[in-house]
Amino acid sequence: MTDERFLTPPQIAKLLGVGVDKVAAFIERGELVAVNTSLTGGRPRWKVEPEALRRFLDGRSNRPKPAKPSRRREIPKPGREYV
């Protein structure tokens, strides 16, 4: 696996026009899924898959979410039996 298929927080910050600290906050809160590639227990080195960034952005968009189907029970009409 190469690092070319992952994005770093500075790359994401540049794409979104925000600071790296903001991207780190998204990751720490679990809003943006990332993988820590640090080999030691020190400072984390986050990598984000492009699909994870796409899901994050979709979740924060202002597009209306699809309506959930109604869970109301159907009341049978008189003279009609349901099997």
C-alpha positions in Angstrom: 0.0 0.0 0.0 1.4 3.4 -0.9 0.8 6.7 0.8 -0.4 8.2 -2.5 -3.9 6.8 -2.0 -4.2 8.6 1.4 -4.6 12.3 2.2 -2.9 14.0 5.1 -4.5 16.6 7.4 -2.5 19.5 5.8 -3.7 18.4 2.3 -7.3 18.2 3.6 -7.0 21.6 5.3 -5.8 23.1 2.0 -8.7 21.5 0.1 -11.3 22.8 2.6 -9.7 26.2 3.2 -9.4 25.6 7.0 -6.6 25.2 9.4 -4.8 21.9 10.1 -6.0 22.1 13.7 -9.6 22.1 12.5 -9.0 18.9 10.5 -7.3 17.4 13.6 -10.4 18.3 15.6 -12.7 16.5 13.1 -10.5 13.4 13.4 -10.3 13.5 17.2 -14.1 13.9 17.5 -14.5 10.9 15.2 -16.3 12.9 12.5 -13.6 12.2 10.0 -12.3 8.7 9.9 -8.5 8.5 9.8 -5.8 5.9 10.4 -2.8 6.7 12.7 0.3 5.5 10.8 2.7 6.5 13.6 5.0 3.6 14.6 5.6 5.0 18.1 3.3 6.1 20.8 4.3 9.7 20.1 2.6 12.3 18.0 -0.1 10.7 15.7 0.4 10.8 11.9 -3.1 10.7 10.5 -3.9 9.5 7.0 -7.4 9.7 5.5 -8.8 7.8 2.6 -10.5 9.9 -0.1 -13.7 7.9 0.4 -13.7 8.8 4.1 -13.4 12.4 3.2 -16.2 12.1 0.8 -18.5 10.6 3.4 -17.5 13.3 5.9 -18.4 16.0 3.4 -21.7 14.4 2.5 -22.6 14.2 6.1 -22.0 17.9 6.6 -23.7 19.0 3.4 -26.9 21.1 3.4 -28.7 18.6 1.1 -31.9 17.2 2.6 -31.5 13.7 3.9 -33.8 11.1 2.3 -37.1 10.7 4.1 -37.5 7.6 6.2 -40.4 5.3 5.4 -43.4 5.7 7.7 -43.7 3.1 10.4 -47.5 3.7 10.8 -49.5 0.5 10.8 -51.9 0.3 7.9 -55.5 0.1 8.9 -57.6 -2.3 6.8 -60.5 -0.8 4.9 -64.0 -2.1 5.7 -64.8 -5.2 3.7 -61.2 -6.0 2.9 -59.3 -8.8 4.6 -55.6 -9.1 4.8 -54.0 -12.5 4.8 
